[in-house]
Amino acid sequence: MKNNIRDIDILCVGEVLVDFIGHQAGVQINNTRDYHRYLGGSPTNVAMNSARLGLKSVLVATVGNDGFGEYIFERLGEVGVITDFIKQVEDEPTSVIFVSRTDSTPDFIPFRKADYHITEDQISTETLSNTNIYHTTCFALSKKPAQTTILKKAAEAHRLGCKLSIDVNYAKKLWESKEEALSVIKAYCQLNPLVKVSEDDMLRLFEKELPHEEIFEFFHSKGVDIVCLTLGSKGVKLSQKGKKIIQLPAIKIDVVQDATGAGDAFWSGFLFAYIKEKPMEKCLEVALQLAALKLQNVGRLPDNINILSELL
């Protein structure tokens, strides 16, 4: 948790991508005619949202030495994300991803090139000693060398007293096998991260609908104290080991414009309040507010998200 010595609030490690989100709403990729370009990648979204909420936010990632890479640096710089730890590689282009525009979990086709070339020299011991929260995702962990780097540095961060965080956004098409995914998730969970997972993620990972209690027990048994299970339009449940489950409803929205990045917005709000040492219920309230804002906007969140500071 926050103390005066650690001045990096959140270190996000993982994929930075250029998202091409479908312009036609409510159709899958096969029926999407044209796309609009946005900055994407789950850790990137969290880093950007965190910076815009006033936190000191660092992104560790890899891009190609190309026009998309330039676009990424420009956009991150505009919102104040620290980009000193982003590496440019000459031999791989920046990763891109095509995403359907939908009010539920979007369909996507990834073209992964530079994003997973994250190496240990990008994250120093000094940086980790200076960090409050070390955050990553299942997407980032799905391919080496990023997988090896992230796990090794997560263990070091944990030893140095940094709180870990993970979005278990499992997607089968990104992994060699489900067995590998489970093994990597379990290894990360041994370090007691804050876990964010959705019902959809769990359905993809276990290929069947599990009772919420079983989902919580899976993570608690691997060493996790706090598990946050998002339920889409039904809100959220949080299980803290040894305490009563907290359940909150989603904020009602008239029209869902775009669900891409809603989970990242939720988690950004949660981590923001967590860093400010707020109680769990308050963390969830702020998270739900930010997710509701995202659902009403295509692409990035609106400019006024720092008003959430007033909710604390």
C-alpha positions in Angstrom: 0.0 0.0 0.0 1.0 3.6 -0.4 3.9 5.0 1.6 5.9 8.2 1.1 9.0 6.5 -0.3 7.5 4.8 -3.3 6.6 7.5 -5.8 5.4 5.3 -8.7 1.8 4.7 -7.9 1.3 2.0 -10.6 3.7 0.2 -12.9 1.7 -1.5 -15.7 3.6 -4.2 -17.6 2.3 -5.7 -20.8 0.8 -5.1 -24.2 0.5 -1.8 -25.9 -1.5 -2.1 -29.1 -3.2 -0.1 -31.8 -6.9 -1.1 -31.6 -9.1 -0.8 -34.7 -12.6 -0.8 -33.2 -15.5 -1.4 -35.6 -17.5 1.6 -36.6 -20.7 -0.4 -37.0 -22.3 -1.2 -33.6 -23.6 -4.6 -32.5 -22.0 -6.7 -35.3 -19.2 -9.1 -35.3 -16.0 -8.7 -37.3 -17.3 -10.5 -40.4 -20.0 -7.8 -40.8 -17.8 -4.8 -39.8 -17.2 -2.5 -42.8 -14.8 0.0 -41.4 -12.8 0.7 -38.3 -11.6 3.7 -36.2 -8.1 3.7 -34.6 -7.6 3.9 -30.9 -4.8 3.2 -28.4 -5.3 -0.2 -26.8 -4.0 -3.0 -24.7 -5.4 -3.7 -21.2 -2.3 -2.5 -19.2 -2.1 0.5 -21.5 -5.7 1.4 -20.7 -5.1 1.1 -17.0 -1.9 3.2 -17.2 -3.7 5.9 -19.1 -6.7 6.0 -16.9 -4.5 6.1 -13.8 -2.5 9.0 -15.2 -5.7 10.9 -15.9 -6.9 10.2 -12.4 -3.8 12.0 -11.2 -1.6 9.0 -10.3 2.0 8.6 -11.2 1.7 5.9 -13.8 4.4 4.0 -15.7 4.0 1.7 -18.7 6.5 -1.0 -19.5 5.9 -2.3 -23.0 7.4 -2.8 -26.5 6.5 -1.2 -29.8 8.0 -1.2 -33.3 10.0 1.6 -34.8 7.1 2.7 -37.0 4.2 5.1 -37.4 2.0 3.2 -34.9 4.8 3.3 -32.4 5.1 7.1 -32.8 1.3 7.4 -32.4 1.5 5.3 -29.1 4.3 7.5 -27.6 2.3 10.7 -28.6 -1.0 9.5 -27.1 0.6 8.3 -23.8 2.6 11.5 -23.5 -0.6 13.6 -23.9 -2.1 12.1 -20.7 1.1 12.0 -18.7 2.0 8.3 -18.7 5.7 7.9 -18.1 7.1 6.2 -21.3 10.8 5.9 -20.4 10.4 2.1 -20.0 8.8 1.5 -23.4 11.3 -0.2 -25.8 11.3 0.3 -29.6 12.4 -2.7 -31.6 13.6 -2.5 -35.2 12.8 -6.0 -36.4 9.1 -6.2 -35.5 6.2 -3.9 -36.2 3.9 -2.5 -33.5 1.1 -5.0 -32.7 -2.4 -4.3 -33.9 -5.8 -5.8 -33.1 -9.2 -5.6 -34.8 -12.1 -5.5 -32.4 -15.9 -5.6 -33.0 -18.0 -2.9 -31.5 -20.5 -4.4 -29.1 -22.3 -4.0 -25.8 -20.9 -7.4 -24.6 -17.5 -9.1 -24.7 -16.1 -8.1 -28.1 -14.7 -10.4 -30.8 -11.1 -9.7 -31.8 -8.4 -10.7 -34.2 -4.8 -10.0 -32.9 -1.7 -9.4 -35.1 0.9 -9.7 -32.4 4.5 -8.6 -33.3 6.4 -6.2 -31.0 4.2 -6.3 -27.9 5.5 -9.5 -26.3 9.2 -8.6 -26.7 9.4 -7.3 -23.1 12.8 -8.1 -21.5 14.2 -8.0 -18.0 16.4 -5.0 -18.7 13.3 -2.8 -19.0 12.5 -3.2 -15.3 15.2 -2.5 -12.8 15.3 -3.4 -9.1 15.3 0.4 -8.3 12.1 0.9 -10.3 10.4 -2.0 -8.4 11.6 -0.6 -5.0 9.9 2.7 -6.0 6.5 1.1 -7.0 3.3 0.7 -5.1 1.3 -1.5 -7.5 2.8 -3.9 -10.2 0.0 -4.7 -12.6 -0.2 -7.0 -15.6 -2.7 -9.2 -17.6 -3.2 -12.7 -18.9 -2.8 -11.3 -22.4 0.7 -10.0 -21.5 1.6 -13.4 -19.9 0.5 -15.5 -22.9 3.8 -15.3 -24.9 7.5 -15.4 -24.2 9.8 -13.5 -23.6 7.2 -11.2 -21.9 5.8 -14.1 -19.8 9.2 -15.0 -18.4 10.1 -11.3 -17.7 6.8 -10.5 -16.1 6.8 -13.5 -13.8 10.4 -13.0 -12.7 9.9 -9.3 -12.0 6.6 -9.9 -10.2 8.4 -12.2 -7.8 11.1 -9.6 -7.3 8.4 -6.8 -6.8 6.7 -9.0 -4.2 9.9 -9.5 -2.3 10.4 -5.7 -2.3 7.0 -5.1 -0.7 5.1 -4.1 -3.9 1.4 -5.0 -4.2 0.7 -7.1 -7.3 -2.3 -6.9 -9.5 -3.6 -9.0 -12.4 -6.5 -8.9 -14.9 -7.1 -12.6 -15.6 -8.5 -11.7 -19.2 -7.9 -15.2 -20.6 -8.5 -15.8 -24.3 -7.8 -19.2 -25.7 -6.5 -17.9 -29.1 -3.6 -16.2 -27.4 -2.2 -19.2 -25.6 -0.3 -22.4 -26.7 -2.6 -24.4 -24.4 -5.0 -24.0 -21.5 -2.6 -26.0 -19.3 0.1 -23.4 -19.8 -2.3 -20.6 -19.1 -3.4 -22.3 -15.8 0.2 -22.9 -14.8 1.2 -19.3 -15.4 -1.9 -17.9 -13.6 -1.3 -20.2 -10.6 2.4 -19.1 -10.4 1.4 -15.4 -10.4 -1.4 -16.0 -7.8 1.1 -17.5 -5.4 2.3 -13.9 -5.0 -1.1 -12.8 -3.6 -2.0 -10.2 -6.2 -5.3 -8.3 -6.3 -7.3 -10.3 -8.9 -9.8 -9.0 -11.3 -11.7 -11.6 -13.4 -15.0 -11.6 -15.3 -17.6 -14.3 -15.6 -16.7 -14.5 -19.4 -13.0 -15.0 -18.5 -13.8 -17.9 -16.2 -16.2 -19.5 -18.8 -13.3 -19.4 -21.4 -10.7 -20.7 -18.9 -12.8 -23.6 -17.4 -15.1 -24.1 -20.5 -18.1 -24.3 -18.2 -20.1 -22.0 -15.9 -18.8 -22.2 -12.4 -20.7 -21.1 -9.3 -19.2 -17.9 -8.0 -18.1 -19.6 -4.8 -16.0 -22.0 -6.8 -14.3 -19.2 -8.7 -13.5 -17.4 -5.4 -12.2 -20.7 -3.9 -10.0 -21.4 -6.9 -8.1 -18.1 -6.4 -8.1 -18.2 -2.6 -6.7 -21.7 -2.6 -3.8 -20.5 -4.9 -2.8 -17.8 -2.4 -5.0 -14.8 -3.3 -6.7 -12.7 -0.6 -8.8 -10.4 -2.7 -10.8 -11.5 -5.8 -13.0 -9.2 -7.7 -15.5 -10.9 -10.0 -17.2 -8.6 -12.5 -20.7 -9.7 -13.7 -21.4 -7.3 -16.6 -24.8 -5.6 -16.3 -25.3 -7.5 -13.0 -22.5 -5.6 -11.2 -19.7 -7.1 -9.2 -18.8 -9.4 -6.3 -15.7 -9.2 -4.2 -14.4 -11.9 -2.0 -11.8 -11.2 0.6 -10.5 -14.2 2.4 -12.1 -14.7 5.7 -14.7 -11.9 5.2 -18.2 -11.6 3.9 -18.7 -11.3 0.2 -19.5 -7.8 -1.0 -21.9 -7.4 -3.9 -22.8 -4.2 -5.6 -25.1 -3.6 -8.6 -23.9 -2.0 -11.9 -24.8 1.6 -12.5 -27.8 1.7 -14.9 -26.9 3.1 -18.4 -29.5 3.9 -21.1 -27.4 3.1 -24.1 -24.1 1.1 -24.1 -21.9 2.7 -26.8 -18.9 0.4 -26.6 -17.9 -2.3 -24.1 -14.2 -2.4 -25.2 -12.1 -1.3 -22.2 -14.9 -1.3 -19.7 -13.1 -3.9 -17.5 -9.9 -1.8 -17.7 -11.9 1.3 -16.6 -13.4 -0.6 -13.7 -10.0 -1.9 -12.5 -8.4 1.5 -12.9 -11.0 2.9 -10.6 -10.6 0.1 -8.1 -6.7 0.5 -8.0 -7.0 4.2 -7.8 -9.2 4.0 -4.6 -7.0 1.1 -3.3 -3.9 3.3 -3.6 -5.7 6.0 -1.7 -6.3 3.3 1.1 -10.1 3.4 0.8 -12.2 0.5 2.1 -13.1 -2.3 -0.3 -16.7 -1.1 -0.8 -15.5 2.4 -1.7 -13.0 0.9 -4.2 -15.8 -1.0 -5.9 -18.1 2.1 -6.0 -15.4 4.2 -7.7 -14.7 1.2 -10.1 -18.3 1.0 -11.1 -18.5 4.7 -11.7 -15.5 4.6 -14.1 -16.9 1.5 -15.9 -20.2 3.3 -16.4 -18.5 6.3 -17.9 -16.5 4.0 -20.3 -19.6 2.2 -21.5 -21.1 5.5 -22.6 -18.0 6.4 -24.7 -16.4 4.8 -27.7 -12.6 4.5 -27.5 -11.1 6.4 -24.6 -12.8 7.7 -21.5 -14.0 11.3 -21.5 -11.7 14.1 -20.3 -13.4 14.8 -17.0 -12.6 11.5 -15.2 -10.6 13.2 -12.5 -13.9 14.3 -11.0 -13.9 10.8 -9.5 -11.3 12.1 -7.0 -14.2 14.0 -5.4 -16.0 10.7 -4.7 -13.2 9.6 -2.3 
